[in-house]
Amino acid sequence: MTITLITGANRGLGKETARRLIAAGHTVYIGARDKRLGEEAAAELGGRPLALDITDDASVRAAAEQVGAEAGCLDVLVNNAGIIGPGNDAHDATAEQVRTTYETNVFGAVRVTHAFLPLLEASESPVIVNVSSSLGSLGIAAAPERHTSILPVYYPALAYNSSKAALNMITAQYARTHPKMRINAVDPGHTATDLNGHTGPQTVAEGADIIVRMALIGPDGPTGGFFGNDGPVPW
């Protein structure tokens, strides 16, 4: 039995990823900040509800204790929860606005990963998937016109883009210090979700492809990489 936790799994990419991993035989914890919405999604999908606010230390600790008591280990962690957040205008952004975005997209991922590391270390083949974005690629930001096959339209957003760049570096550092784990960042592409007002050209099913693929890798799979549906994404 493969035990999986997906944060922000009550809607969008997280919910679609949960649906497909459950179909693949995983026991999936549906992490959701709103307890009721998480329970509804879990009932619909056949997963296990898990109240989890990734910006709150006590909530994350309680979630880790629950999974530990019920499952004893964690095989796959998908750090999916994220926000666009304020502070995206590079001219007007304040430190406090940027901090709001980082609290979820960066500190939230670290908070959850740190809390669940003992359960991941108890797995025979632990996997972490960090849901990033090609907007967080420094290579693409330096010359977006060279990478239109990966990111057809480049959107400058100080807080969001830099938070995903930070998540990419966090991924690389965890992978380096935990060589027995498979730890990767993924770029789902511009997908129509609540996050962007359903403006993306991709469907949720298309966007979830790379998340599901990397969640299913075995011990011989890649680690410390950044991948999209068409292959590696520039750092």
GIVEN-V646501 format. One record per helix or strand of 3 or more residues. SS is the DSSP state (H for helix, E for strand). FROM is the first residue (numbers start at 0). TO is the last residue. Records with the same first field share a line. If there is no record, write none. Layout:
SS->FROM-TO, FROM-TO
//
This chain:
E->1-5, 25-31, 47-50, 75-78, 126-131, 181-186, 225-227
H->11-22, 34-44, 56-70, 94-104, 106-120, 133-135, 137-141, 143-145, 157-176, 193-195, 203-214
//
